[in-house]
């Protein structure tokens, strides 16, 4: 076949990177909303329904309700492998918008003053205020959307970059998406303003998510064209389809019996449980330990995503060209443990917070940059969507349980202590413990790679 005829959009660097930027922007909007409540926690706690730390643990933990207990992430992964990238992305990004909208409405004056749905939600489960219950429900629906969308975007990147700049592409996607986290941490208190209108940053998030959905619809056009080119040329590469390459439900069992995959999944849940739940409380932690003003509470935590935006692509480029993926996971886990021990026992000088947050940013760049490109090396291409969704499902157990544990631990460790003087030592030790367990699984993965020659230490770019 003529080589020119075999060319597809994925062979064009401009097209590949354009597709990446579009889907990464869609995830940026999701990352913004995921963390928008964290920096305004001190403001929210001035509202009676939100004054207890346990309430925030309940809310933050709601993110994983449906993903964990109803298996929505695994179902989403199977939908992805059966129905494809376009259908799955459209449906679940739209679900992000719906969940975020409910979350926003729960904090508006209209709802708080007895608007539609308030009295119904007040008729049961009296332990939580209707505002908290509706916000948690919206966050749970949003959590389904953003997690399955994340799986879908990972699958998009593998589709366009397998055998090419895969780790760099995944690193750049993470970097762009985390701009959303940084924006939420830095700008949300400022958007709320001196009058502390806490619903305002959430309204901005709903608008952003809507724009992200429109962006993904634009990507649909590129994806459809690529699929048509593949079918016309009958390419038997990573994006081609044949009867042998179609997903089978038996592949789920194969995934769960893959020891290397299980080690990656356990490292993922433990590592992310020591980072994302920490970010939920980080702004409040800065107020309580380092005396940072509430309006600037998100400034120091925002250094983490800003740092990873630069470092993750650089580490991805290193992995593409040099390799050493598992060794990098081990290094990142060690740094994570050191940071949380530093937060637990270090001095309360502000410069210490800045230094530790920067080191945490390095750790948070190292592990994801090496972990996500490792999955296609140990899982069959046809079940890759399901594999990523299983990892995200396991991860959601931590994202659901750890915030609730931290909220409970804060209240138990600080009985009768006023906001602004909370002792965060025990929560920091919990995070450090999760990092230590993750380190053990990283060493197990290194041994598995050595025994079975999985290629996890090899470069990603095929020569």
TORPARO-777573 format. One line per field, with one value per residue (C-alpha): residue number from 1; y, x, z. Coordinates in Angstrom, 3 decimals, decimal comma. Example, Ala and Ser with C-alpha at 12.3 -4.5 7.8 and 13.67 -1.06 7.14 Angstrom:
BEGIN
nr c(1 / 2)
c2 c(-4,500 / -1,060)
c1 c(12,300 / 13,670)
c3 c(7,800 / 7,140)
***
This chain:
BEGIN
nr c(1 / 2 / 3 / 4 / 5 / 6 / 7 / 8 / 9 / 10 / 11 / 12 / 13 / 14 / 15 / 16 / 17 / 18 / 19 / 20 / 21 / 22 / 23 / 24 / 25 / 26 / 27 / 28 / 29 / 30 / 31 / 32 / 33 / 34 / 35 / 36 / 37 / 38 / 39 / 40 / 41 / 42 / 43 / 44 / 45 / 46 / 47 / 48 / 49 / 50 / 51 / 52 / 53 / 54 / 55 / 56 / 57 / 58 / 59 / 60 / 61 / 62 / 63 / 64 / 65 / 66 / 67 / 68 / 69 / 70 / 71 / 72 / 73 / 74 / 75 / 76 / 77 / 78 / 79 / 80 / 81 / 82 / 83 / 84 / 85 / 86 / 87 / 88 / 89 / 90 / 91 / 92 / 93 / 94 / 95 / 96 / 97 / 98 / 99 / 100 / 101 / 102 / 103 / 104 / 105 / 106 / 107 / 108 / 109 / 110 / 111 / 112 / 113 / 114 / 115 / 116 / 117 / 118 / 119 / 120 / 121 / 122 / 123 / 124 / 125 / 126 / 127 / 128 / 129 / 130 / 131 / 132 / 133 / 134 / 135 / 136 / 137 / 138 / 139 / 140 / 141 / 142 / 143 / 144 / 145 / 146 / 147 / 148 / 149 / 150 / 151 / 152 / 153 / 154 / 155 / 156 / 157 / 158 / 159 / 160 / 161 / 162 / 163 / 164 / 165 / 166 / 167 / 168 / 169 / 170 / 171 / 172 / 173 / 174 / 175 / 176 / 177 / 178 / 179 / 180 / 181 / 182 / 183 / 184 / 185 / 186 / 187 / 188 / 189 / 190 / 191 / 192 / 193 / 194 / 195 / 196 / 197 / 198 / 199 / 200 / 201 / 202 / 203 / 204 / 205 / 206 / 207 / 208 / 209 / 210 / 211 / 212 / 213 / 214 / 215 / 216 / 217 / 218 / 219 / 220 / 221 / 222 / 223 / 224 / 225 / 226 / 227 / 228 / 229 / 230 / 231 / 232 / 233 / 234 / 235 / 236 / 237 / 238 / 239 / 240 / 241 / 242 / 243 / 244 / 245 / 246 / 247 / 248 / 249 / 250 / 251 / 252 / 253 / 254 / 255 / 256 / 257 / 258 / 259 / 260 / 261 / 262 / 263 / 264 / 265 / 266 / 267 / 268 / 269 / 270 / 271 / 272 / 273 / 274 / 275 / 276 / 277 / 278 / 279 / 280 / 281 / 282 / 283 / 284 / 285 / 286 / 287 / 288 / 289 / 290 / 291 / 292 / 293 / 294 / 295 / 296 / 297 / 298 / 299 / 300 / 301 / 302 / 303 / 304 / 305 / 306 / 307 / 308 / 309 / 310 / 311 / 312 / 313 / 314 / 315 / 316 / 317 / 318 / 319 / 320 / 321 / 322 / 323 / 324 / 325 / 326 / 327 / 328 / 329 / 330 / 331 / 332 / 333 / 334 / 335 / 336 / 337 / 338 / 339 / 340 / 341 / 342 / 343 / 344 / 345 / 346 / 347 / 348 / 349 / 350 / 351 / 352 / 353 / 354 / 355 / 356 / 357 / 358 / 359 / 360 / 361 / 362 / 363 / 364 / 365 / 366 / 367 / 368 / 369 / 370 / 371 / 372 / 373 / 374 / 375 / 376 / 377 / 378 / 379 / 380 / 381 / 382 / 383 / 384 / 385 / 386 / 387 / 388 / 389 / 390 / 391 / 392 / 393 / 394 / 395 / 396 / 397 / 398 / 399 / 400 / 401 / 402 / 403 / 404 / 405 / 406 / 407 / 408 / 409 / 410 / 411 / 412 / 413 / 414 / 415 / 416 / 417 / 418 / 419 / 420 / 421 / 422 / 423 / 424 / 425 / 426 / 427 / 428 / 429 / 430 / 431 / 432 / 433 / 434 / 435 / 436 / 437 / 438 / 439 / 440 / 441 / 442 / 443 / 444 / 445 / 446 / 447 / 448 / 449 / 450 / 451 / 452 / 453 / 454 / 455 / 456 / 457 / 458 / 459 / 460 / 461 / 462 / 463)
c2 c(0,000 / 3,476 / 5,047 / 8,355 / 6,637 / 5,053 / 8,428 / 9,350 / 12,292 / 10,624 / 10,779 / 14,563 / 16,185 / 19,231 / 17,081 / 14,874 / 17,766 / 19,683 / 16,697 / 16,521 / 20,211 / 19,971 / 16,958 / 18,275 / 21,516 / 19,526 / 17,891 / 21,264 / 22,364 / 19,204 / 19,655 / 23,216 / 22,101 / 19,115 / 21,453 / 24,633 / 23,986 / 23,459 / 27,048 / 28,456 / 25,978 / 28,654 / 30,889 / 28,060 / 27,145 / 30,464 / 29,022 / 26,915 / 23,821 / 23,653 / 24,510 / 21,005 / 19,306 / 16,032 / 17,710 / 18,510 / 14,958 / 13,775 / 16,167 / 15,473 / 11,723 / 11,931 / 12,232 / 8,458 / 7,268 / 6,100 / 5,198 / 2,854 / 1,405 / 1,211 / 0,385 / 3,292 / 3,595 / -0,033 / 0,283 / 3,466 / 1,680 / -1,126 / 1,442 / 3,084 / -0,175 / -1,134 / 2,240 / 4,214 / 7,466 / 9,919 / 8,506 / 7,963 / 11,369 / 13,230 / 11,458 / 11,706 / 15,260 / 16,235 / 14,416 / 16,609 / 19,685 / 18,288 / 17,325 / 20,645 / 22,483 / 20,727 / 21,425 / 25,120 / 25,341 / 23,852 / 26,918 / 29,620 / 31,903 / 30,607 / 27,065 / 28,026 / 30,105 / 27,166 / 27,011 / 24,045 / 20,741 / 22,136 / 20,845 / 17,423 / 17,009 / 18,242 / 15,479 / 12,652 / 11,955 / 14,730 / 14,427 / 16,646 / 19,940 / 19,939 / 22,172 / 19,612 / 16,701 / 18,339 / 19,551 / 16,030 / 14,480 / 16,893 / 16,214 / 12,460 / 12,799 / 15,088 / 12,491 / 9,845 / 12,187 / 13,460 / 10,052 / 8,301 / 11,341 / 10,972 / 7,324 / 8,353 / 11,050 / 8,553 / 6,252 / 9,152 / 9,825 / 6,169 / 6,128 / 9,094 / 8,603 / 4,865 / 4,141 / 7,869 / 10,517 / 8,731 / 9,726 / 13,303 / 13,528 / 12,143 / 14,501 / 17,499 / 16,432 / 16,266 / 19,624 / 21,370 / 19,740 / 20,699 / 24,307 / 23,866 / 22,754 / 25,637 / 28,096 / 26,811 / 26,991 / 30,421 / 32,212 / 30,716 / 32,856 / 35,916 / 35,115 / 34,757 / 38,291 / 40,281 / 39,722 / 35,955 / 34,825 / 31,149 / 30,163 / 32,492 / 30,312 / 27,329 / 29,248 / 30,046 / 26,331 / 25,369 / 27,838 / 26,405 / 22,842 / 23,838 / 25,264 / 22,034 / 20,002 / 22,170 / 21,648 / 17,878 / 18,050 / 19,747 / 16,865 / 14,466 / 15,773 / 14,921 / 11,517 / 10,607 / 11,601 / 9,501 / 6,465 / 6,846 / 7,023 / 3,889 / 1,982 / 3,145 / 2,160 / -0,983 / -0,213 / -2,960 / -0,669 / 0,468 / 2,317 / -0,262 / -2,521 / -6,151 / -9,052 / -10,099 / -6,629 / -6,167 / -6,078 / -9,254 / -9,406 / -12,176 / -9,505 / -8,094 / -11,298 / -11,193 / -7,654 / -8,584 / -11,548 / -9,455 / -9,029 / -6,084 / -4,323 / -4,868 / -3,398 / -0,290 / 0,047 / -0,196 / 2,305 / 4,603 / 4,522 / 4,960 / 7,708 / 9,702 / 9,245 / 11,119 / 13,963 / 14,742 / 14,496 / 16,561 / 19,245 / 19,282 / 20,313 / 22,091 / 25,632 / 25,113 / 23,520 / 26,633 / 28,818 / 26,662 / 25,766 / 28,615 / 31,474 / 32,304 / 34,740 / 33,083 / 35,163 / 33,862 / 30,321 / 28,725 / 30,520 / 28,054 / 24,861 / 26,280 / 25,913 / 22,151 / 22,059 / 24,958 / 23,014 / 19,806 / 21,670 / 22,209 / 19,080 / 16,331 / 16,869 / 17,007 / 13,728 / 12,312 / 13,276 / 11,562 / 8,403 / 8,415 / 8,649 / 7,030 / 4,977 / 3,964 / 4,180 / 2,085 / 3,677 / 7,063 / 5,802 / 4,751 / 8,139 / 9,989 / 7,853 / 8,580 / 12,334 / 12,113 / 10,483 / 13,072 / 15,959 / 14,795 / 14,021 / 17,537 / 19,004 / 16,946 / 17,733 / 20,682 / 24,283 / 26,559 / 29,077 / 30,015 / 29,322 / 25,688 / 25,405 / 26,783 / 24,393 / 21,309 / 22,153 / 22,486 / 19,082 / 17,584 / 19,029 / 17,135 / 13,893 / 14,493 / 14,910 / 11,838 / 9,163 / 9,983 / 10,677 / 7,158 / 5,285 / 6,038 / 5,214 / 1,929 / 0,554 / -0,017 / -2,059 / -4,670 / -4,627 / -5,670 / -2,726 / -3,840 / -3,716 / -0,612 / 1,519 / -1,049 / -1,322 / 2,405 / 2,442 / -0,359 / 1,660 / 4,745 / 2,652 / 1,367 / 4,917 / 6,179 / 4,014 / 6,201 / 9,441 / 8,594 / 7,146 / 9,230 / 12,669 / 11,255 / 9,776 / 13,100 / 15,062 / 12,613 / 12,668 / 16,475 / 16,655 / 13,884 / 15,430 / 18,940 / 18,738 / 22,243 / 23,855 / 26,974 / 27,251 / 28,691 / 26,661 / 23,090 / 20,551 / 18,705 / 16,327 / 13,151 / 13,833 / 14,399 / 11,071 / 9,365 / 10,793 / 9,724 / 6,206 / 5,962 / 7,051 / 4,378 / 1,620 / 2,942 / 2,708 / -0,991 / -1,653 / 0,290 / -2,091 / -5,082 / -3,690 / -3,339 / -6,990 / -8,060 / -6,104 / -7,780 / -11,288 / -11,013 / -8,534 / -6,191 / -3,416 / -0,841 / 0,461 / 0,776 / 3,953 / 4,468 / 5,562 / 2,540 / 2,634)
c1 c(0,000 / 1,274 / 2,760 / 1,034 / -2,346 / -1,572 / -1,157 / -3,813 / -4,409 / -2,372 / 0,674 / 0,374 / 2,089 / -0,175 / -3,309 / -2,043 / -1,177 / -4,340 / -6,447 / -4,474 / -5,004 / -8,751 / -9,381 / -6,965 / -8,939 / -12,123 / -10,386 / -9,083 / -12,671 / -13,348 / -10,236 / -11,300 / -14,643 / -13,150 / -11,184 / -13,267 / -14,746 / -11,351 / -10,022 / -13,397 / -13,766 / -12,964 / -15,665 / -18,188 / -17,675 / -19,244 / -22,534 / -24,274 / -24,824 / -21,110 / -19,434 / -18,147 / -15,114 / -17,049 / -19,541 / -16,719 / -15,444 / -18,945 / -19,111 / -15,626 / -16,169 / -19,383 / -17,184 / -16,752 / -20,194 / -21,554 / -18,155 / -17,427 / -20,737 / -22,476 / -19,346 / -19,997 / -16,334 / -16,088 / -19,402 / -18,098 / -14,925 / -16,918 / -19,137 / -15,972 / -14,611 / -17,985 / -19,364 / -16,217 / -14,548 / -17,049 / -20,213 / -18,617 / -16,952 / -20,088 / -22,303 / -20,012 / -18,805 / -22,476 / -22,923 / -20,176 / -22,202 / -25,383 / -23,667 / -21,854 / -25,105 / -26,760 / -23,702 / -23,884 / -27,634 / -27,185 / -25,163 / -27,327 / -29,462 / -32,501 / -32,021 / -30,748 / -33,899 / -36,204 / -36,172 / -37,335 / -36,192 / -35,188 / -38,157 / -38,025 / -34,370 / -35,151 / -37,744 / -35,222 / -31,674 / -31,829 / -28,143 / -27,209 / -28,643 / -30,431 / -27,673 / -25,029 / -27,082 / -27,803 / -24,221 / -22,959 / -25,405 / -24,277 / -20,620 / -21,257 / -22,854 / -20,021 / -17,546 / -18,962 / -18,699 / -15,187 / -13,709 / -15,098 / -14,169 / -10,636 / -10,548 / -11,835 / -9,194 / -6,468 / -7,823 / -7,848 / -4,165 / -3,199 / -5,168 / -3,252 / 0,196 / 0,845 / 4,351 / 5,046 / 5,415 / 3,013 / 4,452 / 5,072 / 1,488 / 0,075 / 2,291 / 1,110 / -2,503 / -2,015 / -0,208 / -3,001 / -5,702 / -3,993 / -4,122 / -7,769 / -6,773 / -4,327 / -6,959 / -9,493 / -7,070 / -5,761 / -8,797 / -11,845 / -11,512 / -10,957 / -14,007 / -16,048 / -14,897 / -14,760 / -18,503 / -17,756 / -20,430 / -19,427 / -21,722 / -19,937 / -16,814 / -19,099 / -21,163 / -17,949 / -17,122 / -20,440 / -19,789 / -16,288 / -17,629 / -20,155 / -17,338 / -15,397 / -18,317 / -18,412 / -14,648 / -15,082 / -17,793 / -15,201 / -12,807 / -15,546 / -15,064 / -11,351 / -11,953 / -14,568 / -12,237 / -9,425 / -11,685 / -12,805 / -9,186 / -8,301 / -11,228 / -10,479 / -6,825 / -7,438 / -4,493 / -3,676 / -2,175 / -3,179 / -6,264 / -7,526 / -10,463 / -10,973 / -12,893 / -9,771 / -9,330 / -12,887 / -13,484 / -14,741 / -16,172 / -13,702 / -10,994 / -12,153 / -11,077 / -7,731 / -7,183 / -7,931 / -5,538 / -2,659 / -0,280 / 1,582 / -1,708 / -2,825 / 0,434 / -0,022 / -3,630 / -2,685 / 0,151 / -2,330 / -4,992 / -2,471 / -0,463 / -3,476 / -5,139 / -2,184 / -2,442 / -5,997 / -7,657 / -4,754 / -5,529 / -9,149 / -7,928 / -4,693 / -6,092 / -7,644 / -4,384 / -2,449 / -4,818 / -4,560 / -0,849 / 0,828 / -1,566 / -2,268 / -5,232 / -8,416 / -8,480 / -4,988 / -5,485 / -5,226 / -2,054 / 0,443 / -1,442 / -1,751 / 2,028 / 1,577 / -0,408 / 1,585 / 4,779 / 3,450 / 2,377 / 6,057 / 7,621 / 5,213 / 5,826 / 9,588 / 9,518 / 7,299 / 9,880 / 12,560 / 10,420 / 9,834 / 13,536 / 15,305 / 12,735 / 13,190 / 9,438 / 9,264 / 12,380 / 10,722 / 7,582 / 9,730 / 11,453 / 8,127 / 6,709 / 9,732 / 9,340 / 5,628 / 6,341 / 8,992 / 6,625 / 3,794 / 6,180 / 7,566 / 4,074 / 3,347 / 6,470 / 8,129 / 8,059 / 5,114 / 7,206 / 5,589 / 8,779 / 8,582 / 5,098 / 6,379 / 9,351 / 7,332 / 4,615 / 7,225 / 8,702 / 5,209 / 4,785 / 7,893 / 6,543 / 3,154 / 4,898 / 7,106 / 4,544 / 1,681 / 4,152 / 5,523 / 2,412 / -0,167 / 2,027 / 2,959 / -0,595 / -0,600 / 2,596 / 0,876 / -2,759 / -4,198 / -5,146 / -8,754 / -9,485 / -7,448 / -10,500 / -11,711 / -8,220 / -7,989 / -11,513 / -10,663 / -7,670 / -9,836 / -12,478 / -9,921 / -8,574 / -12,069 / -12,202 / -9,417 / -10,869 / -14,145 / -12,866 / -9,795 / -11,527 / -14,155 / -11,419 / -9,549 / -12,693 / -13,463 / -9,840 / -9,804 / -12,912 / -11,686 / -8,213 / -9,592 / -12,595 / -13,829 / -10,956 / -11,922 / -11,405 / -7,965 / -6,254 / -6,827 / -4,006 / -3,415 / -0,666 / -2,774 / -4,161 / -0,614 / 0,482 / -2,443 / -1,271 / 2,326 / 1,123 / -0,687 / 2,515 / 4,532 / 2,133 / 2,280 / 6,062 / 5,825 / 3,694 / 6,161 / 8,916 / 6,657 / 6,028 / 9,771 / 10,270 / 7,390 / 8,901 / 12,266 / 10,761 / 8,338 / 10,263 / 7,283 / 9,418 / 8,367 / 11,930 / 12,321 / 11,705 / 8,189 / 9,233 / 9,729 / 12,875)
c3 c(0,000 / -0,802 / 2,359 / 1,642 / 1,618 / 4,991 / 6,697 / 9,265 / 11,572 / 14,322 / 12,036 / 12,001 / 14,960 / 14,740 / 14,806 / 17,653 / 19,910 / 19,002 / 20,053 / 23,288 / 24,130 / 23,489 / 25,723 / 28,364 / 28,517 / 29,116 / 32,085 / 33,286 / 33,821 / 35,836 / 37,985 / 38,785 / 40,139 / 41,990 / 44,249 / 44,264 / 47,734 / 49,391 / 49,533 / 50,590 / 53,491 / 56,129 / 54,619 / 54,403 / 58,039 / 58,986 / 57,695 / 60,347 / 58,129 / 57,307 / 60,606 / 61,526 / 59,955 / 59,819 / 57,486 / 55,085 / 55,339 / 54,433 / 51,473 / 50,117 / 50,540 / 48,508 / 45,410 / 45,381 / 46,479 / 43,141 / 41,735 / 44,624 / 45,783 / 42,406 / 40,413 / 38,067 / 37,162 / 36,050 / 34,228 / 32,609 / 31,503 / 29,934 / 28,207 / 26,912 / 25,484 / 23,996 / 22,835 / 22,116 / 23,017 / 21,565 / 23,137 / 26,541 / 26,696 / 25,678 / 28,213 / 31,216 / 30,643 / 30,453 / 33,775 / 35,225 / 34,286 / 35,880 / 39,148 / 39,392 / 38,798 / 41,755 / 43,917 / 43,024 / 43,636 / 47,129 / 48,175 / 46,639 / 48,763 / 46,871 / 48,162 / 51,619 / 52,130 / 51,412 / 47,619 / 45,487 / 46,964 / 50,357 / 52,356 / 50,702 / 51,621 / 55,115 / 55,598 / 56,138 / 57,351 / 59,921 / 60,772 / 57,823 / 56,606 / 53,202 / 51,807 / 52,735 / 51,379 / 48,024 / 47,625 / 48,408 / 45,922 / 43,226 / 44,036 / 43,844 / 40,385 / 39,331 / 40,644 / 38,317 / 35,362 / 35,989 / 36,810 / 33,731 / 31,649 / 33,017 / 31,941 / 28,517 / 28,091 / 29,050 / 26,362 / 23,883 / 24,537 / 24,117 / 20,846 / 19,436 / 21,019 / 21,497 / 20,191 / 20,036 / 22,781 / 25,154 / 28,551 / 27,409 / 26,135 / 29,366 / 31,336 / 29,343 / 29,753 / 33,515 / 33,462 / 31,574 / 33,688 / 36,939 / 35,897 / 36,861 / 40,372 / 40,700 / 39,510 / 42,025 / 44,949 / 44,033 / 42,630 / 44,396 / 47,574 / 45,404 / 43,251 / 46,447 / 47,248 / 50,446 / 50,815 / 50,836 / 48,388 / 48,427 / 45,551 / 43,127 / 42,544 / 41,953 / 39,401 / 37,548 / 37,638 / 36,050 / 33,208 / 32,726 / 32,585 / 29,928 / 27,810 / 28,386 / 27,043 / 23,920 / 23,497 / 23,650 / 21,003 / 18,781 / 19,477 / 18,316 / 14,773 / 14,822 / 16,369 / 13,774 / 10,953 / 12,410 / 12,714 / 9,111 / 7,931 / 9,867 / 8,400 / 4,871 / 5,068 / 7,131 / 9,382 / 11,846 / 14,474 / 17,967 / 16,753 / 14,293 / 15,057 / 14,233 / 15,725 / 17,627 / 19,101 / 20,365 / 24,110 / 25,796 / 29,315 / 30,139 / 29,853 / 33,206 / 34,947 / 33,152 / 34,447 / 38,057 / 37,936 / 36,555 / 39,494 / 37,981 / 37,356 / 40,962 / 42,267 / 40,113 / 41,240 / 44,928 / 44,511 / 42,788 / 45,513 / 48,334 / 46,645 / 45,503 / 48,919 / 50,385 / 47,861 / 46,728 / 50,182 / 51,529 / 48,950 / 50,134 / 53,590 / 52,598 / 52,601 / 56,030 / 57,190 / 56,107 / 58,127 / 61,251 / 61,352 / 59,492 / 60,287 / 56,640 / 56,172 / 54,922 / 51,716 / 50,840 / 52,153 / 48,715 / 47,622 / 49,081 / 48,066 / 44,530 / 44,207 / 43,952 / 40,700 / 39,265 / 39,949 / 38,433 / 35,294 / 34,486 / 35,933 / 34,834 / 31,083 / 31,711 / 33,600 / 30,845 / 28,243 / 30,357 / 30,536 / 26,780 / 26,022 / 28,999 / 30,945 / 34,615 / 35,305 / 38,490 / 39,965 / 39,522 / 41,291 / 44,257 / 44,424 / 44,284 / 47,108 / 49,315 / 48,767 / 49,582 / 52,955 / 53,789 / 53,013 / 55,262 / 58,121 / 57,634 / 57,823 / 60,947 / 62,953 / 61,213 / 62,443 / 61,647 / 59,707 / 56,385 / 54,405 / 55,555 / 54,023 / 50,720 / 50,602 / 51,524 / 49,001 / 46,262 / 47,182 / 47,181 / 43,690 / 42,578 / 44,084 / 42,470 / 39,124 / 39,386 / 40,234 / 37,803 / 34,970 / 35,331 / 36,493 / 33,791 / 30,742 / 32,444 / 32,186 / 28,378 / 28,808 / 30,955 / 29,721 / 26,350 / 24,117 / 23,650 / 27,408 / 28,201 / 28,979 / 31,488 / 32,988 / 33,592 / 34,997 / 37,461 / 38,675 / 39,061 / 40,861 / 43,369 / 43,681 / 44,506 / 47,622 / 48,941 / 47,607 / 49,348 / 52,619 / 53,447 / 53,465 / 55,819 / 58,012 / 58,101 / 59,004 / 61,816 / 63,037 / 63,110 / 65,267 / 67,599 / 67,979 / 68,565 / 70,910 / 71,644 / 69,707 / 67,766 / 64,023 / 63,387 / 66,128 / 64,920 / 65,351 / 62,051 / 63,300 / 63,201 / 59,687 / 58,422 / 59,949 / 58,216 / 54,897 / 55,601 / 56,440 / 53,105 / 51,370 / 53,180 / 52,108 / 48,535 / 48,656 / 49,540 / 46,450 / 44,299 / 45,428 / 44,702 / 41,211 / 40,641 / 41,568 / 39,289 / 36,403 / 36,954 / 37,168 / 34,211 / 32,061 / 31,686 / 30,244 / 32,845 / 33,135 / 29,352 / 27,262 / 25,873 / 22,383 / 20,153 / 18,086)
***
